[in-house]
Amino acid sequence: MRLSLGISDALPKLLSYRLIEPLLSLPQPVQIHCLEDKTERLLAELALHGVDLVLCDVPATPASGARVFNHFLGESPVAIFAAPALAEHYRKDFPRCLNGAPFLLPTTNTALRRSLDHWFDVNEISPVVKVEVEDSGLLKTFGAGGSGLFFSPVAVAEAIERQYGVTTLGIADGVVDRFYAVSAQRRLKH
């Protein structure tokens, strides 16, 4: 069986892996083909049957132009991570201590970034944006190098800490990252 998956570039890589990994241990072998791109382009591919399923951080809307169905997979609170040297400096009086802190953020076209901008406003935090990155793996690599603080779902916090050698500073209260599978069929057959 072959499954062609579109994976939104806004979806964290570790989370994408966690969503896909159970397919690797099915009794019937599955060959998985992953295509990473912007959600809008992947939804267009779904409409053209170029991919079977799209994993993304936002539900498809009628504006996507295709008849698609959203399948809510779950959500996770979002944590703030930092390399050990930065973590020591920004651990006191959280989250007020983050005012003026260097941040690595997802680009403005992502749902997470819109939520983070709102969180910054509500908490009266003026971040110093060092880097805006579409690719979540690259963002974490910058963070591991000490370039700034970054956000990622709590659901993969342990893996992020282990893989990138960073620590969790705290939770961004009220910010959640949601995950969806979008298909051309109302019911998923497999």
C-alpha positions as CSV (number, residue, x, y, z in Angstrom):
1,M,0.0,0.0,0.0
2,R,1.3,3.5,-0.9
3,L,0.3,6.6,1.0
4,S,1.2,10.0,-0.3
5,L,1.2,12.6,2.6
6,G,1.3,16.3,2.3
7,I,2.9,17.8,5.4
8,S,2.5,21.5,6.1
9,D,5.9,23.2,6.6
10,A,4.3,24.9,9.7
11,L,3.9,21.5,11.4
12,P,6.8,20.6,13.8
13,K,8.9,17.8,12.4
14,L,8.9,15.8,15.6
15,L,5.1,16.0,15.8
16,S,4.8,15.0,12.1
17,Y,6.9,12.0,12.9
18,R,4.7,11.1,15.9
19,L,1.6,11.3,13.7
20,I,3.1,9.2,10.9
21,E,5.1,6.7,12.9
22,P,2.2,4.3,13.7
23,L,1.8,3.6,10.0
24,L,5.3,2.1,9.9
25,S,4.2,-0.8,12.2
26,L,0.9,-1.8,10.5
27,P,0.5,-5.5,9.6
28,Q,0.3,-4.6,5.9
29,P,3.4,-2.8,4.7
30,V,2.9,0.8,3.8
31,Q,5.2,2.9,1.6
32,I,4.9,6.5,2.7
33,H,5.7,9.4,0.4
34,C,6.0,12.7,2.2
35,L,5.8,16.0,0.4
36,E,6.4,19.1,2.5
37,D,5.1,22.5,1.4
38,K,2.8,25.4,2.3
39,T,-0.7,24.3,3.4
40,E,-2.4,26.1,0.5
41,R,-0.3,24.3,-2.1
42,L,-0.8,20.9,-0.4
43,L,-4.6,21.4,-0.4
44,A,-4.4,22.2,-4.2
45,E,-2.5,18.9,-4.6
46,L,-5.1,17.1,-2.6
47,A,-7.8,18.4,-4.9
48,L,-5.8,17.2,-7.9
49,H,-5.3,13.8,-6.2
50,G,-1.5,14.5,-6.0
51,V,-1.6,13.6,-2.3
52,D,-3.9,11.3,-0.3
53,L,-3.9,13.3,2.9
54,V,-2.6,16.6,4.2
55,L,-1.3,17.0,7.8
56,C,-1.5,20.7,8.9
57,D,-1.9,23.1,11.8
58,V,-5.1,24.7,10.5
59,P,-8.4,23.3,9.1
60,A,-9.1,23.8,5.4
61,T,-11.6,26.5,4.7
62,P,-14.2,26.7,1.8
63,A,-11.9,29.3,0.3
64,S,-9.4,26.5,-0.5
65,G,-11.6,25.8,-3.5
66,A,-11.8,22.1,-3.1
67,R,-14.3,19.8,-1.4
68,V,-12.2,18.6,1.5
69,F,-12.9,17.3,5.0
70,N,-11.1,18.3,8.2
71,H,-10.3,15.6,10.7
72,F,-9.2,17.1,14.1
73,L,-6.2,15.1,15.4
74,G,-5.5,16.9,18.6
75,E,-3.8,19.9,20.2
76,S,-1.0,20.7,22.5
77,P,-0.1,23.6,24.8
78,V,3.0,25.4,23.6
79,A,6.2,25.8,25.6
80,I,9.2,28.1,25.4
81,F,12.6,26.5,24.9
82,A,16.1,27.9,25.2
83,A,19.7,26.8,25.1
84,P,21.1,26.3,28.7
85,A,23.0,29.7,28.8
86,L,19.9,31.6,27.6
87,A,17.6,29.6,29.9
88,E,19.5,30.7,33.0
89,H,19.1,34.4,32.1
90,Y,15.4,34.2,31.3
91,R,14.1,31.8,34.0
92,K,13.4,34.4,36.7
93,D,10.0,36.1,36.9
94,F,8.5,34.2,34.0
95,P,6.9,35.4,31.6
96,R,7.7,39.1,32.4
97,C,11.4,38.4,32.1
98,L,10.9,37.7,28.4
99,N,10.3,41.4,27.6
100,G,13.2,42.3,25.2
101,A,14.4,38.7,24.9
102,P,15.7,37.4,21.6
103,F,13.1,35.2,19.9
104,L,13.1,32.8,17.0
105,L,9.6,32.8,15.6
106,P,7.6,31.0,12.9
107,T,6.7,33.2,10.0
108,T,3.6,35.4,10.1
109,N,1.6,33.1,7.8
110,T,1.2,30.4,10.4
111,A,-1.6,29.9,13.0
112,L,1.0,29.5,15.7
113,R,2.6,32.9,15.0
114,R,-0.8,34.7,15.1
115,S,-1.4,33.1,18.5
116,L,2.1,34.0,19.7
117,D,1.7,37.6,18.6
118,H,-1.6,37.8,20.6
119,W,0.2,36.2,23.6
120,F,3.0,38.7,23.5
121,D,0.4,41.6,23.4
122,V,-1.7,40.2,26.3
123,N,1.4,39.7,28.4
124,E,2.9,43.1,27.4
125,I,6.1,41.4,26.0
126,S,8.1,43.1,23.3
127,P,10.2,40.3,21.8
128,V,13.3,41.0,19.8
129,V,12.8,38.9,16.7
130,K,16.1,37.6,15.7
131,V,15.0,35.1,13.0
132,E,11.7,34.2,11.4
133,V,11.7,30.6,10.0
134,E,9.2,28.5,8.1
135,D,10.9,25.2,8.8
136,S,10.5,24.1,12.4
137,G,13.6,21.9,12.4
138,L,15.7,24.9,11.3
139,L,14.1,27.1,14.0
140,K,15.1,24.5,16.7
141,T,18.6,24.3,15.3
142,F,19.0,28.1,15.6
143,G,17.6,27.7,19.2
144,A,20.1,25.0,20.1
145,G,22.9,27.2,18.9
146,G,21.8,29.9,21.4
147,S,20.4,32.4,18.9
148,G,17.2,32.9,20.8
149,L,14.2,31.5,22.6
150,F,11.7,29.4,20.6
151,F,8.2,27.8,20.9
152,S,7.1,24.3,20.3
153,P,4.3,22.0,21.4
154,V,4.6,20.5,24.9
155,A,3.6,17.1,23.3
156,V,7.2,16.8,22.0
157,A,9.0,18.7,24.7
158,E,11.0,15.7,26.0
159,A,12.2,14.8,22.5
160,I,13.1,18.5,21.8
161,E,15.1,18.7,25.0
162,R,16.9,15.5,24.2
163,Q,17.5,16.0,20.5
164,Y,18.5,19.7,20.7
165,G,20.1,20.0,24.1
166,V,17.7,22.8,25.2
167,T,15.5,23.3,28.3
168,T,11.9,24.3,28.8
169,L,11.5,27.7,30.3
170,G,7.7,27.6,30.7
171,I,4.3,27.3,29.1
172,A,2.8,30.1,27.0
173,D,-0.6,30.1,28.8
174,G,-3.5,30.0,26.4
175,V,-1.4,29.2,23.3
176,V,-2.2,25.8,21.7
177,D,-0.9,24.2,18.5
178,R,-3.7,22.3,16.8
179,F,-3.2,19.4,14.3
180,Y,-5.5,18.3,11.5
181,A,-5.6,15.7,8.7
182,V,-7.4,17.0,5.6
183,S,-8.8,14.5,3.1
184,A,-10.9,14.5,0.0
185,Q,-13.2,11.9,1.7
186,R,-15.5,12.5,4.6
187,R,-14.4,9.2,6.3
188,L,-10.9,8.0,6.3
189,K,-10.8,4.5,4.9
190,H,-7.5,3.5,6.6
